[in-house]
Amino acid sequence: MADSAKKGAKKDSFWKSVKTEFNKLSWPDRKDTVKQSVAVLCVSVVVGLVITFLDTLIQFGINFLTSIGM
């Protein structure tokens, strides 16, 4: 019975700690969130284009090498 009470007290203490830590967080405002989201999308598109370019270049090189018999 005492073990059950200890577990309940530990759970309560844990959730109180979680709530306290959550209150310490500083959340970004809408403007910052939008700016960072746009930056992530732009970087993702650029990286995707670079990967596509490199893939096409490598594919062209492999096709060239196999066509000349290497």
N, CA, C and O atoms as a Tripos MOL2 file, in Angstrom:
@<TRIPOS>MOLECULE
protein
  280   279    70     0     0
PROTEIN
NO_CHARGES

@<TRIPOS>ATOM
      1 N           0.8200   -1.1890    0.0000 N.3       1 MET1
      2 CA          0.0000    0.0000    0.0000 C.3       1 MET1
      3 C           0.8640    1.2540    0.0000 C.2       1 MET1
      4 O           0.5470    2.2340   -0.6730 O.2       1 MET1
      5 N           1.9530    1.2190    0.7540 N.am      2 ALA2
      6 CA          2.8330    2.3880    0.8360 C.3       2 ALA2
      7 C           3.5240    2.6330   -0.4990 C.2       2 ALA2
      8 O           3.7480    3.7770   -0.8950 O.2       2 ALA2
      9 N           3.8610    1.5320   -1.1950 N.am      3 ASP3
     10 CA          4.4920    1.6820   -2.5060 C.3       3 ASP3
     11 C           3.5630    2.3880   -3.4810 C.2       3 ASP3
     12 O           4.0000    3.2120   -4.2850 O.2       3 ASP3
     13 N           2.2900    2.0600   -3.4050 N.am      4 SER4
     14 CA          1.3060    2.6910   -4.2850 C.3       4 SER4
     15 C           1.2020    4.1860   -4.0040 C.2       4 SER4
     16 O           1.0730    4.9840   -4.9330 O.2       4 SER4
     17 N           1.2570    4.5640   -2.7540 N.am      5 ALA5
     18 CA          1.1860    5.9830   -2.3830 C.3       5 ALA5
     19 C           2.4350    6.7190   -2.8540 C.2       5 ALA5
     20 O           2.3580    7.8620   -3.3040 O.2       5 ALA5
     21 N           3.5930    6.0540   -2.7480 N.am      6 LYS6
     22 CA          4.8390    6.6740   -3.2130 C.3       6 LYS6
     23 C           4.8070    6.8990   -4.7230 C.2       6 LYS6
     24 O           5.2360    7.9420   -5.2150 O.2       6 LYS6
     25 N           4.2890    5.9000   -5.4550 N.am      7 LYS7
     26 CA          4.2110    6.0330   -6.9080 C.3       7 LYS7
     27 C           3.2810    7.1780   -7.2910 C.2       7 LYS7
     28 O           3.5750    7.9390   -8.2140 O.2       7 LYS7
     29 N           2.1690    7.3000   -6.5880 N.am      8 GLY8
     30 CA          1.2340    8.3900   -6.8630 C.3       8 GLY8
     31 C           1.8530    9.7400   -6.5770 C.2       8 GLY8
     32 O           1.6500   10.6930   -7.3300 O.2       8 GLY8
     33 N           2.6130    9.8300   -5.4870 N.am      9 ALA9
     34 CA          3.2730   11.0880   -5.1350 C.3       9 ALA9
     35 C           4.3520   11.4260   -6.1580 C.2       9 ALA9
     36 O           4.5370   12.5920   -6.5040 O.2       9 ALA9
     37 N           5.0660   10.4080   -6.6420 N.am     10 LYS10
     38 CA          6.1030   10.6430   -7.6520 C.3      10 LYS10
     39 C           5.4830   11.1460   -8.9560 C.2      10 LYS10
     40 O           6.0250   12.0400   -9.6060 O.2      10 LYS10
     41 N           4.3380   10.5610   -9.3320 N.am     11 LYS11
     42 CA          3.6700   10.9980  -10.5530 C.3      11 LYS11
     43 C           3.2100   12.4430  -10.4200 C.2      11 LYS11
     44 O           3.3830   13.2410  -11.3410 O.2      11 LYS11
     45 N           2.6250   12.7810   -9.2730 N.am     12 ASP12
     46 CA          2.1720   14.1580   -9.0490 C.3      12 ASP12
     47 C           3.3520   15.1180   -9.0950 C.2      12 ASP12
     48 O           3.2710   16.1870   -9.7010 O.2      12 ASP12
     49 N           4.4410   14.7330   -8.4530 N.am     13 SER13
     50 CA          5.6350   15.5720   -8.4380 C.3      13 SER13
     51 C           6.1870   15.7420   -9.8540 C.2      13 SER13
     52 O           6.6130   16.8320  -10.2330 O.2      13 SER13
     53 N           6.1770   14.6780  -10.6170 N.am     14 PHE14
     54 CA          6.6660   14.7390  -11.9950 C.3      14 PHE14
     55 C           5.8400   15.7180  -12.8150 C.2      14 PHE14
     56 O           6.3970   16.5680  -13.5100 O.2      14 PHE14
     57 N           4.5200   15.6080  -12.7430 N.am     15 TRP15
     58 CA          3.6650   16.4830  -13.5460 C.3      15 TRP15
     59 C           3.7470   17.9310  -13.0860 C.2      15 TRP15
     60 O           3.6300   18.8470  -13.9000 O.2      15 TRP15
     61 N           3.9440   18.1460  -11.7990 N.am     16 LYS16
     62 CA          4.1390   19.5170  -11.3160 C.3      16 LYS16
     63 C           5.4420   20.0890  -11.8730 C.2      16 LYS16
     64 O           5.5050   21.2640  -12.2350 O.2      16 LYS16
     65 N           6.4710   19.2600  -11.9390 N.am     17 SER17
     66 CA          7.7520   19.6960  -12.5080 C.3      17 SER17
     67 C           7.6120   20.0010  -13.9960 C.2      17 SER17
     68 O           8.1720   20.9770  -14.4950 O.2      17 SER17
     69 N           6.8680   19.1680  -14.6890 N.am     18 VAL18
     70 CA          6.6380   19.3980  -16.1150 C.3      18 VAL18
     71 C           5.9150   20.7210  -16.3160 C.2      18 VAL18
     72 O           6.2860   21.5060  -17.1890 O.2      18 VAL18
     73 N           4.8910   20.9710  -15.5170 N.am     19 LYS19
     74 CA          4.1340   22.2200  -15.6290 C.3      19 LYS19
     75 C           5.0290   23.4240  -15.3310 C.2      19 LYS19
     76 O           4.9510   24.4420  -16.0190 O.2      19 LYS19
     77 N           5.8700   23.3120  -14.3170 N.am     20 THR20
     78 CA          6.7860   24.4020  -13.9700 C.3      20 THR20
     79 C           7.7480   24.6830  -15.1170 C.2      20 THR20
     80 O           7.9770   25.8430  -15.4610 O.2      20 THR20
     81 N           8.3090   23.6420  -15.7100 N.am     21 GLU21
     82 CA          9.2420   23.8200  -16.8200 C.3      21 GLU21
     83 C           8.5370   24.3970  -18.0480 C.2      21 GLU21
     84 O           9.1100   25.2180  -18.7640 O.2      21 GLU21
     85 N           7.3070   23.9730  -18.2890 N.am     22 PHE22
     86 CA          6.5480   24.5060  -19.4140 C.3      22 PHE22
     87 C           6.3170   25.9980  -19.2570 C.2      22 PHE22
     88 O           6.3450   26.7410  -20.2380 O.2      22 PHE22
     89 N           6.0920   26.4380  -18.0350 N.am     23 ASN23
     90 CA          5.8670   27.8620  -17.7930 C.3      23 ASN23
     91 C           7.1370   28.6820  -18.0000 C.2      23 ASN23
     92 O           7.0590   29.8900  -18.2250 O.2      23 ASN23
     93 N           8.2980   28.0470  -17.9290 N.am     24 LYS24
     94 CA          9.5650   28.7490  -18.1320 C.3      24 LYS24
     95 C           9.8850   28.9500  -19.6140 C.2      24 LYS24
     96 O          10.7300   29.7760  -19.9600 O.2      24 LYS24
     97 N           9.2200   28.2050  -20.4830 N.am     25 LEU25
     98 CA          9.4960   28.2980  -21.9110 C.3      25 LEU25
     99 C           9.0740   29.6520  -22.4630 C.2      25 LEU25
    100 O           8.0810   30.2370  -22.0280 O.2      25 LEU25
    101 N           9.8380   30.1340  -23.4190 N.am     26 SER26
    102 CA          9.4200   31.3420  -24.1320 C.3      26 SER26
    103 C           9.1130   30.9270  -25.5700 C.2      26 SER26
    104 O          10.0060   30.5210  -26.3130 O.2      26 SER26
    105 N           7.8750   31.0320  -25.9410 N.am     27 TRP27
    106 CA          7.4340   30.6010  -27.2500 C.3      27 TRP27
    107 C           7.6400   31.7290  -28.2490 C.2      27 TRP27
    108 O           7.4310   32.8940  -27.9110 O.2      27 TRP27
    109 N           8.0470   31.4030  -29.4760 N.am     28 PRO28
    110 CA          8.2280   32.4560  -30.4860 C.3      28 PRO28
    111 C           6.8750   33.0310  -30.9020 C.2      28 PRO28
    112 O           5.8550   32.3420  -30.8750 O.2      28 PRO28
    113 N           6.8910   34.3010  -31.2850 N.am     29 ASP29
    114 CA          5.6370   34.8960  -31.7340 C.3      29 ASP29
    115 C           5.3580   34.4730  -33.1780 C.2      29 ASP29
    116 O           6.1870   33.8320  -33.8250 O.2      29 ASP29
    117 N           4.1930   34.8400  -33.6600 N.am     30 ARG30
    118 CA          3.7460   34.4040  -34.9830 C.3      30 ARG30
    119 C           4.7020   34.8670  -36.0830 C.2      30 ARG30
    120 O           4.9850   34.1110  -37.0130 O.2      30 ARG30
    121 N           5.1960   36.0890  -35.9870 N.am     31 LYS31
    122 CA          6.0900   36.6410  -37.0100 C.3      31 LYS31
    123 C           7.3640   35.8070  -37.1250 C.2      31 LYS31
    124 O           7.7920   35.4730  -38.2300 O.2      31 LYS31
    125 N           7.9680   35.4710  -35.9880 N.am     32 ASP32
    126 CA          9.1900   34.6570  -35.9960 C.3      32 ASP32
    127 C           8.9190   33.2560  -36.5350 C.2      32 ASP32
    128 O           9.7260   32.7030  -37.2840 O.2      32 ASP32
    129 N           7.7860   32.6900  -36.1530 N.am     33 THR33
    130 CA          7.4410   31.3490  -36.6150 C.3      33 THR33
    131 C           7.2820   31.3180  -38.1290 C.2      33 THR33
    132 O           7.7740   30.4040  -38.7910 O.2      33 THR33
    133 N           6.5950   32.3180  -38.6770 N.am     34 VAL34
    134 CA          6.4080   32.3830  -40.1290 C.3      34 VAL34
    135 C           7.7480   32.5770  -40.8250 C.2      34 VAL34
    136 O           8.0220   31.9290  -41.8340 O.2      34 VAL34
    137 N           8.5880   33.4710  -40.2900 N.am     35 LYS35
    138 CA          9.8890   33.7440  -40.8990 C.3      35 LYS35
    139 C          10.7580   32.4770  -40.9140 C.2      35 LYS35
    140 O          11.4000   32.1720  -41.9190 O.2      35 LYS35
    141 N          10.7740   31.7560  -39.8120 N.am     36 GLN36
    142 CA         11.5820   30.5420  -39.7380 C.3      36 GLN36
    143 C          11.0200   29.4380  -40.6340 C.2      36 GLN36
    144 O          11.7800   28.6740  -41.2280 O.2      36 GLN36
    145 N           9.7040   29.3550  -40.7310 N.am     37 SER37
    146 CA          9.0870   28.3500  -41.6040 C.3      37 SER37
    147 C           9.4200   28.6200  -43.0650 C.2      37 SER37
    148 O           9.7260   27.6940  -43.8170 O.2      37 SER37
    149 N           9.3610   29.8870  -43.4670 N.am     38 VAL38
    150 CA          9.7100   30.2520  -44.8430 C.3      38 VAL38
    151 C          11.1810   29.9360  -45.1090 C.2      38 VAL38
    152 O          11.5230   29.4410  -46.1820 O.2      38 VAL38
    153 N          12.0450   30.2170  -44.1480 N.am     39 ALA39
    154 CA         13.4680   29.9170  -44.3110 C.3      39 ALA39
    155 C          13.6870   28.4160  -44.4840 C.2      39 ALA39
    156 O          14.4760   27.9990  -45.3320 O.2      39 ALA39
    157 N          13.0040   27.6120  -43.6950 N.am     40 VAL40
    158 CA         13.1400   26.1520  -43.8010 C.3      40 VAL40
    159 C          12.6620   25.6750  -45.1700 C.2      40 VAL40
    160 O          13.3080   24.8330  -45.7920 O.2      40 VAL40
    161 N          11.5440   26.2030  -45.6370 N.am     41 LEU41
    162 CA         11.0360   25.8080  -46.9530 C.3      41 LEU41
    163 C          12.0010   26.2010  -48.0650 C.2      41 LEU41
    164 O          12.2460   25.4130  -48.9790 O.2      41 LEU41
    165 N          12.5500   27.4060  -47.9960 N.am     42 CYS42
    166 CA         13.5040   27.8580  -49.0230 C.3      42 CYS42
    167 C          14.7550   26.9880  -49.0420 C.2      42 CYS42
    168 O          15.2110   26.5740  -50.1070 O.2      42 CYS42
    169 N          15.3020   26.7160  -47.8780 N.am     43 VAL43
    170 CA         16.5010   25.8730  -47.8040 C.3      43 VAL43
    171 C          16.1880   24.4680  -48.3100 C.2      43 VAL43
    172 O          17.0150   23.8610  -48.9920 O.2      43 VAL43
    173 N          15.0150   23.9460  -47.9880 N.am     44 SER44
    174 CA         14.6350   22.6140  -48.4600 C.3      44 SER44
    175 C          14.5470   22.5690  -49.9770 C.2      44 SER44
    176 O          14.9960   21.6070  -50.6000 O.2      44 SER44
    177 N          13.9710   23.6030  -50.5710 N.am     45 VAL45
    178 CA         13.8660   23.6560  -52.0310 C.3      45 VAL45
    179 C          15.2560   23.7420  -52.6580 C.2      45 VAL45
    180 O          15.5360   23.0430  -53.6320 O.2      45 VAL45
    181 N          16.1210   24.5820  -52.1160 N.am     46 VAL46
    182 CA         17.4750   24.7270  -52.6610 C.3      46 VAL46
    183 C          18.2400   23.4100  -52.5480 C.2      46 VAL46
    184 O          18.8890   22.9920  -53.5070 O.2      46 VAL46
    185 N          18.1710   22.7640  -51.4080 N.am     47 VAL47
    186 CA         18.8650   21.4820  -51.2280 C.3      47 VAL47
    187 C          18.2960   20.4430  -52.1960 C.2      47 VAL47
    188 O          19.0480   19.6630  -52.7800 O.2      47 VAL47
    189 N          16.9800   20.4300  -52.3670 N.am     48 GLY48
    190 CA         16.3660   19.5090  -53.3210 C.3      48 GLY48
    191 C          16.8520   19.7430  -54.7370 C.2      48 GLY48
    192 O          17.1170   18.7930  -55.4730 O.2      48 GLY48
    193 N          16.9700   21.0160  -55.1250 N.am     49 LEU49
    194 CA         17.4640   21.3370  -56.4650 C.3      49 LEU49
    195 C          18.9280   20.9280  -56.6400 C.2      49 LEU49
    196 O          19.3110   20.4250  -57.6970 O.2      49 LEU49
    197 N          19.7370   21.1400  -55.6160 N.am     50 VAL50
    198 CA         21.1490   20.7420  -55.6840 C.3      50 VAL50
    199 C          21.2640   19.2270  -55.8180 C.2      50 VAL50
    200 O          22.0550   18.7320  -56.6210 O.2      50 VAL50
    201 N          20.4860   18.4960  -55.0420 N.am     51 ILE51
    202 CA         20.5260   17.0290  -55.1170 C.3      51 ILE51
    203 C          20.0670   16.5590  -56.4920 C.2      51 ILE51
    204 O          20.6620   15.6460  -57.0670 O.2      51 ILE51
    205 N          19.0120   17.1750  -57.0240 N.am     52 THR52
    206 CA         18.5290   16.8130  -58.3590 C.3      52 THR52
    207 C          19.5920   17.0790  -59.4120 C.2      52 THR52
    208 O          19.8130   16.2520  -60.2970 O.2      52 THR52
    209 N          20.2540   18.2320  -59.3220 N.am     53 PHE53
    210 CA         21.3130   18.5720  -60.2750 C.3      53 PHE53
    211 C          22.4560   17.5640  -60.2050 C.2      53 PHE53
    212 O          22.9220   17.0690  -61.2310 O.2      53 PHE53
    213 N          22.9050   17.2630  -58.9840 N.am     54 LEU54
    214 CA         24.0110   16.3090  -58.8300 C.3      54 LEU54
    215 C          23.6170   14.9220  -59.3230 C.2      54 LEU54
    216 O          24.4240   14.2360  -59.9490 O.2      54 LEU54
    217 N          22.3950   14.5080  -59.0470 N.am     55 ASP55
    218 CA         21.9250   13.2030  -59.4930 C.3      55 ASP55
    219 C          21.9030   13.1290  -61.0190 C.2      55 ASP55
    220 O          22.3190   12.1310  -61.6080 O.2      55 ASP55
    221 N          21.4160   14.1900  -61.6460 N.am     56 THR56
    222 CA         21.3780   14.2330  -63.1110 C.3      56 THR56
    223 C          22.7860   14.2170  -63.6880 C.2      56 THR56
    224 O          23.0470   13.5240  -64.6710 O.2      56 THR56
    225 N          23.6920   14.9740  -63.0820 N.am     57 LEU57
    226 CA         25.0770   15.0230  -63.5410 C.3      57 LEU57
    227 C          25.7470   13.6570  -63.4190 C.2      57 LEU57
    228 O          26.4300   13.2130  -64.3420 O.2      57 LEU57
    229 N          25.5560   13.0020  -62.3010 N.am     58 ILE58
    230 CA         26.1460   11.6710  -62.0940 C.3      58 ILE58
    231 C          25.5410   10.6670  -63.0720 C.2      58 ILE58
    232 O          26.2510    9.8360  -63.6380 O.2      58 ILE58
    233 N          24.2250   10.7490  -63.2670 N.am     59 GLN59
    234 CA         23.5690    9.8450  -64.2110 C.3      59 GLN59
    235 C          24.1010   10.0640  -65.6280 C.2      59 GLN59
    236 O          24.3430    9.1000  -66.3540 O.2      59 GLN59
    237 N          24.2810   11.3130  -66.0190 N.am     60 PHE60
    238 CA         24.8480   11.6180  -67.3330 C.3      60 PHE60
    239 C          26.2580   11.0380  -67.4510 C.2      60 PHE60
    240 O          26.6000   10.4500  -68.4770 O.2      60 PHE60
    241 N          27.0680   11.1970  -66.4180 N.am     61 GLY61
    242 CA         28.4300   10.6610  -66.4290 C.3      61 GLY61
    243 C          28.4540    9.1550  -66.5420 C.2      61 GLY61
    244 O          29.2480    8.6040  -67.3040 O.2      61 GLY61
    245 N          27.6040    8.4860  -65.8040 N.am     62 ILE62
    246 CA         27.5550    7.0180  -65.8630 C.3      62 ILE62
    247 C          27.0910    6.5610  -67.2380 C.2      62 ILE62
    248 O          27.6570    5.6270  -67.8060 O.2      62 ILE62
    249 N          26.0670    7.2110  -67.7740 N.am     63 ASN63
    250 CA         25.5890    6.8500  -69.1180 C.3      63 ASN63
    251 C          26.6740    7.0860  -70.1660 C.2      63 ASN63
    252 O          26.8230    6.2910  -71.0930 O.2      63 ASN63
    253 N          27.4230    8.1630  -70.0260 N.am     64 PHE64
    254 CA         28.5130    8.4470  -70.9670 C.3      64 PHE64
    255 C          29.5850    7.3690  -70.8880 C.2      64 PHE64
    256 O          30.0450    6.8620  -71.9110 O.2      64 PHE64
    257 N          29.9800    7.0210  -69.6590 N.am     65 LEU65
    258 CA         31.0290    6.0090  -69.4920 C.3      65 LEU65
    259 C          30.5860    4.6440  -70.0000 C.2      65 LEU65
    260 O          31.3860    3.9180  -70.5890 O.2      65 LEU65
    261 N          29.3350    4.2850  -69.7830 N.am     66 THR66
    262 CA         28.8740    2.9760  -70.2610 C.3      66 THR66
    263 C          28.6860    2.9640  -71.7720 C.2      66 THR66
    264 O          28.7680    1.9050  -72.3940 O.2      66 THR66
    265 N          28.4350    4.1220  -72.3700 N.am     67 SER67
    266 CA         28.2480    4.1610  -73.8290 C.3      67 SER67
    267 C          29.5770    4.0490  -74.5750 C.2      67 SER67
    268 O          29.6000    3.6070  -75.7240 O.2      67 SER67
    269 N          30.6820    4.4420  -73.9420 N.am     68 ILE68
    270 CA         31.9800    4.3320  -74.6180 C.3      68 ILE68
    271 C          32.6650    3.0090  -74.3040 C.2      68 ILE68
    272 O          33.7780    2.7580  -74.7660 O.2      68 ILE68
    273 N          32.0130    2.1750  -73.5310 N.am     69 GLY69
    274 CA         32.5110    0.8280  -73.3060 C.3      69 GLY69
    275 C          33.3970    0.6580  -72.0910 C.2      69 GLY69
    276 O          34.1150   -0.3390  -72.0150 O.2      69 GLY69
    277 N          33.3890    1.5510  -71.1600 N.am     70 MET70
    278 CA         34.2230    1.3990  -69.9670 C.3      70 MET70
    279 C          33.5010    0.6050  -68.9240 C.2      70 MET70
    280 O          34.0410    0.3690  -67.8430 O.2      70 MET70
@<TRIPOS>BOND
     1     1     2 1
     2     2     3 1
     3     3     4 2
     4     3     5 am
     5     5     6 1
     6     6     7 1
     7     7     8 2
     8     7     9 am
     9     9    10 1
    10    10    11 1
    11    11    12 2
    12    11    13 am
    13    13    14 1
    14    14    15 1
    15    15    16 2
    16    15    17 am
    17    17    18 1
    18    18    19 1
    19    19    20 2
    20    19    21 am
    21    21    22 1
    22    22    23 1
    23    23    24 2
    24    23    25 am
    25    25    26 1
    26    26    27 1
    27    27    28 2
    28    27    29 am
    29    29    30 1
    30    30    31 1
    31    31    32 2
    32    31    33 am
    33    33    34 1
    34    34    35 1
    35    35    36 2
    36    35    37 am
    37    37    38 1
    38    38    39 1
    39    39    40 2
    40    39    41 am
    41    41    42 1
    42    42    43 1
    43    43    44 2
    44    43    45 am
    45    45    46 1
    46    46    47 1
    47    47    48 2
    48    47    49 am
    49    49    50 1
    50    50    51 1
    51    51    52 2
    52    51    53 am
    53    53    54 1
    54    54    55 1
    55    55    56 2
    56    55    57 am
    57    57    58 1
    58    58    59 1
    59    59    60 2
    60    59    61 am
    61    61    62 1
    62    62    63 1
    63    63    64 2
    64    63    65 am
    65    65    66 1
    66    66    67 1
    67    67    68 2
    68    67    69 am
    69    69    70 1
    70    70    71 1
    71    71    72 2
    72    71    73 am
    73    73    74 1
    74    74    75 1
    75    75    76 2
    76    75    77 am
    77    77    78 1
    78    78    79 1
    79    79    80 2
    80    79    81 am
    81    81    82 1
    82    82    83 1
    83    83    84 2
    84    83    85 am
    85    85    86 1
    86    86    87 1
    87    87    88 2
    88    87    89 am
    89    89    90 1
    90    90    91 1
    91    91    92 2
    92    91    93 am
    93    93    94 1
    94    94    95 1
    95    95    96 2
    96    95    97 am
    97    97    98 1
    98    98    99 1
    99    99   100 2
   100    99   101 am
   101   101   102 1
   102   102   103 1
   103   103   104 2
   104   103   105 am
   105   105   106 1
   106   106   107 1
   107   107   108 2
   108   107   109 am
   109   109   110 1
   110   110   111 1
   111   111   112 2
   112   111   113 am
   113   113   114 1
   114   114   115 1
   115   115   116 2
   116   115   117 am
   117   117   118 1
   118   118   119 1
   119   119   120 2
   120   119   121 am
   121   121   122 1
   122   122   123 1
   123   123   124 2
   124   123   125 am
   125   125   126 1
   126   126   127 1
   127   127   128 2
   128   127   129 am
   129   129   130 1
   130   130   131 1
   131   131   132 2
   132   131   133 am
   133   133   134 1
   134   134   135 1
   135   135   136 2
   136   135   137 am
   137   137   138 1
   138   138   139 1
   139   139   140 2
   140   139   141 am
   141   141   142 1
   142   142   143 1
   143   143   144 2
   144   143   145 am
   145   145   146 1
   146   146   147 1
   147   147   148 2
   148   147   149 am
   149   149   150 1
   150   150   151 1
   151   151   152 2
   152   151   153 am
   153   153   154 1
   154   154   155 1
   155   155   156 2
   156   155   157 am
   157   157   158 1
   158   158   159 1
   159   159   160 2
   160   159   161 am
   161   161   162 1
   162   162   163 1
   163   163   164 2
   164   163   165 am
   165   165   166 1
   166   166   167 1
   167   167   168 2
   168   167   169 am
   169   169   170 1
   170   170   171 1
   171   171   172 2
   172   171   173 am
   173   173   174 1
   174   174   175 1
   175   175   176 2
   176   175   177 am
   177   177   178 1
   178   178   179 1
   179   179   180 2
   180   179   181 am
   181   181   182 1
   182   182   183 1
   183   183   184 2
   184   183   185 am
   185   185   186 1
   186   186   187 1
   187   187   188 2
   188   187   189 am
   189   189   190 1
   190   190   191 1
   191   191   192 2
   192   191   193 am
   193   193   194 1
   194   194   195 1
   195   195   196 2
   196   195   197 am
   197   197   198 1
   198   198   199 1
   199   199   200 2
   200   199   201 am
   201   201   202 1
   202   202   203 1
   203   203   204 2
   204   203   205 am
   205   205   206 1
   206   206   207 1
   207   207   208 2
   208   207   209 am
   209   209   210 1
   210   210   211 1
   211   211   212 2
   212   211   213 am
   213   213   214 1
   214   214   215 1
   215   215   216 2
   216   215   217 am
   217   217   218 1
   218   218   219 1
   219   219   220 2
   220   219   221 am
   221   221   222 1
   222   222   223 1
   223   223   224 2
   224   223   225 am
   225   225   226 1
   226   226   227 1
   227   227   228 2
   228   227   229 am
   229   229   230 1
   230   230   231 1
   231   231   232 2
   232   231   233 am
   233   233   234 1
   234   234   235 1
   235   235   236 2
   236   235   237 am
   237   237   238 1
   238   238   239 1
   239   239   240 2
   240   239   241 am
   241   241   242 1
   242   242   243 1
   243   243   244 2
   244   243   245 am
   245   245   246 1
   246   246   247 1
   247   247   248 2
   248   247   249 am
   249   249   250 1
   250   250   251 1
   251   251   252 2
   252   251   253 am
   253   253   254 1
   254   254   255 1
   255   255   256 2
   256   255   257 am
   257   257   258 1
   258   258   259 1
   259   259   260 2
   260   259   261 am
   261   261   262 1
   262   262   263 1
   263   263   264 2
   264   263   265 am
   265   265   266 1
   266   266   267 1
   267   267   268 2
   268   267   269 am
   269   269   270 1
   270   270   271 1
   271   271   272 2
   272   271   273 am
   273   273   274 1
   274   274   275 1
   275   275   276 2
   276   275   277 am
   277   277   278 1
   278   278   279 1
   279   279   280 2
@<TRIPOS>SUBSTRUCTURE
     1 MET1         2 RESIDUE 1 A MET
     2 ALA2         6 RESIDUE 1 A ALA
     3 ASP3        10 RESIDUE 1 A ASP
     4 SER4        14 RESIDUE 1 A SER
     5 ALA5        18 RESIDUE 1 A ALA
     6 LYS6        22 RESIDUE 1 A LYS
     7 LYS7        26 RESIDUE 1 A LYS
     8 GLY8        30 RESIDUE 1 A GLY
     9 ALA9        34 RESIDUE 1 A ALA
    10 LYS10       38 RESIDUE 1 A LYS
    11 LYS11       42 RESIDUE 1 A LYS
    12 ASP12       46 RESIDUE 1 A ASP
    13 SER13       50 RESIDUE 1 A SER
    14 PHE14       54 RESIDUE 1 A PHE
    15 TRP15       58 RESIDUE 1 A TRP
    16 LYS16       62 RESIDUE 1 A LYS
    17 SER17       66 RESIDUE 1 A SER
    18 VAL18       70 RESIDUE 1 A VAL
    19 LYS19       74 RESIDUE 1 A LYS
    20 THR20       78 RESIDUE 1 A THR
    21 GLU21       82 RESIDUE 1 A GLU
    22 PHE22       86 RESIDUE 1 A PHE
    23 ASN23       90 RESIDUE 1 A ASN
    24 LYS24       94 RESIDUE 1 A LYS
    25 LEU25       98 RESIDUE 1 A LEU
    26 SER26      102 RESIDUE 1 A SER
    27 TRP27      106 RESIDUE 1 A TRP
    28 PRO28      110 RESIDUE 1 A PRO
    29 ASP29      114 RESIDUE 1 A ASP
    30 ARG30      118 RESIDUE 1 A ARG
    31 LYS31      122 RESIDUE 1 A LYS
    32 ASP32      126 RESIDUE 1 A ASP
    33 THR33      130 RESIDUE 1 A THR
    34 VAL34      134 RESIDUE 1 A VAL
    35 LYS35      138 RESIDUE 1 A LYS
    36 GLN36      142 RESIDUE 1 A GLN
    37 SER37      146 RESIDUE 1 A SER
    38 VAL38      150 RESIDUE 1 A VAL
    39 ALA39      154 RESIDUE 1 A ALA
    40 VAL40      158 RESIDUE 1 A VAL
    41 LEU41      162 RESIDUE 1 A LEU
    42 CYS42      166 RESIDUE 1 A CYS
    43 VAL43      170 RESIDUE 1 A VAL
    44 SER44      174 RESIDUE 1 A SER
    45 VAL45      178 RESIDUE 1 A VAL
    46 VAL46      182 RESIDUE 1 A VAL
    47 VAL47      186 RESIDUE 1 A VAL
    48 GLY48      190 RESIDUE 1 A GLY
    49 LEU49      194 RESIDUE 1 A LEU
    50 VAL50      198 RESIDUE 1 A VAL
    51 ILE51      202 RESIDUE 1 A ILE
    52 THR52      206 RESIDUE 1 A THR
    53 PHE53      210 RESIDUE 1 A PHE
    54 LEU54      214 RESIDUE 1 A LEU
    55 ASP55      218 RESIDUE 1 A ASP
    56 THR56      222 RESIDUE 1 A THR
    57 LEU57      226 RESIDUE 1 A LEU
    58 ILE58      230 RESIDUE 1 A ILE
    59 GLN59      234 RESIDUE 1 A GLN
    60 PHE60      238 RESIDUE 1 A PHE
    61 GLY61      242 RESIDUE 1 A GLY
    62 ILE62      246 RESIDUE 1 A ILE
    63 ASN63      250 RESIDUE 1 A ASN
    64 PHE64      254 RESIDUE 1 A PHE
    65 LEU65      258 RESIDUE 1 A LEU
    66 THR66      262 RESIDUE 1 A THR
    67 SER67      266 RESIDUE 1 A SER
    68 ILE68      270 RESIDUE 1 A ILE
    69 GLY69      274 RESIDUE 1 A GLY
    70 MET70      278 RESIDUE 1 A MET
